[in-house]
Amino acid sequence: MIIRIALEILGAPYEAVLVDRSVAAQQAPAYLSLNPLGMIPALETPDGVIFETGAILLWLADRHAGIFPVSDDAARGEGLKWLFFISNSLHAGLRQMFYPEKFIAAEHAAKLRDGIAQRSQSDFAQIEYLIVDPEMTLLGGATPTILDIYACTCLRWAQLYPTTYADNWVDVETFPALRALAKRIELLQSVQAVQVAEGLGPTPFSNPIYANPPVGSAT
Ligand SMILES: N[C@@H](CCC(=O)N[C@@H](CS)C(=O)NCC(=O)O)C(=O)O
């Protein structure tokens, strides 16, 4: 969904193709030939296949100005460090929450999750701090950026998953600025188009529901 939102914001033409996780299509040879890591998303471009969410967002932003500082913009470094933070820390931590079996033996999964839950809470707190920082215009600023949609998408995931851990494991009440940003971003026409296409419900970031159909949609 996140790459699709970026494409919609940019008004770039694209075709969505469903990778059906209910049958592990992301591990099938056809998909592995696109992304050998077997993870979604991947974007087929004239420059070849791009995968890793942060890389795709950056690639798109570099080719369509307006959603991230361009390479010679003085704000580029500020944007890059927080893009890498969201990708390497927040998103990576969420993956450990959602797929602990990929990181540790099953009998230790609960302990791993307990630790990562604390870490994710503090990563979201960092995002909250950036949004309220008047000097930081790339998160919660006047126009949407790839940092906004990446942070809001992480907020969505943390509110829905994992289904086998404590509900409300991230205390979203402690992030009023992030929640306000989520409410603002989800009103964008581009986000609404994606939520309709993928069955995400009207408030996919601030008050998310499970997608219907659950595996996603290629509409
Ligand atoms: N580091 C990857 C993580 C992507 C990721 O976790 N994708 C999930 C779906 S949202 C996935 O492919 N899960 C299936 C799996 O890991 O087997 C990225 O930034 O794109």
The ligand as an SDF file (V2000), in Angstrom:
LIG
                    3D

 20 19  0  0  0  0  0  0  0  0999 V2000
   12.6770   -4.5560    4.5300 N   0  0  0  0  0  0  0  0  0  0  0  0
   11.5140   -4.7390    3.7020 C   0  0  0  0  0  0  0  0  0  0  0  0
   10.3860   -5.3120    4.5560 C   0  0  0  0  0  0  0  0  0  0  0  0
    9.1380   -5.5290    3.7570 C   0  0  0  0  0  0  0  0  0  0  0  0
    8.1390   -6.4240    4.4610 C   0  0  0  0  0  0  0  0  0  0  0  0
    8.2320   -6.6970    5.6720 O   0  0  0  0  0  0  0  0  0  0  0  0
    7.1620   -6.8880    3.6880 N   0  0  0  0  0  0  0  0  0  0  0  0
    6.1650   -7.8010    4.1810 C   0  0  0  0  0  0  0  0  0  0  0  0
    4.7970   -7.4110    3.6760 C   0  0  0  0  0  0  0  0  0  0  0  0
    4.3290   -5.8130    4.1830 S   0  0  0  0  0  0  0  0  0  0  0  0
    6.4580   -9.1590    3.6230 C   0  0  0  0  0  0  0  0  0  0  0  0
    6.8710   -9.2700    2.4870 O   0  0  0  0  0  0  0  0  0  0  0  0
    6.2410  -10.1850    4.4170 N   0  0  0  0  0  0  0  0  0  0  0  0
    6.3810  -11.5260    3.9850 C   0  0  0  0  0  0  0  0  0  0  0  0
    7.6630  -12.1580    4.4670 C   0  0  0  0  0  0  0  0  0  0  0  0
    8.4930  -11.5000    5.1140 O   0  0  0  0  0  0  0  0  0  0  0  0
    7.8010  -13.3530    4.1910 O   0  0  0  0  0  0  0  0  0  0  0  0
   11.1080   -3.4330    3.0550 C   0  0  0  0  0  0  0  0  0  0  0  0
   11.4530   -2.3820    3.5890 O   0  0  0  0  0  0  0  0  0  0  0  0
   10.4520   -3.4430    1.9970 O   0  0  0  0  0  0  0  0  0  0  0  0
  1  2  1  0
  2  3  1  0
  2 18  1  0
  3  4  1  0
  4  5  1  0
  5  6  2  0
  5  7  1  0
  7  8  1  0
  8  9  1  0
  8 11  1  0
  9 10  1  0
 11 12  2  0
 11 13  1  0
 13 14  1  0
 14 15  1  0
 15 16  2  0
 15 17  1  0
 18 19  2  0
 18 20  1  0
M  END
$$$$
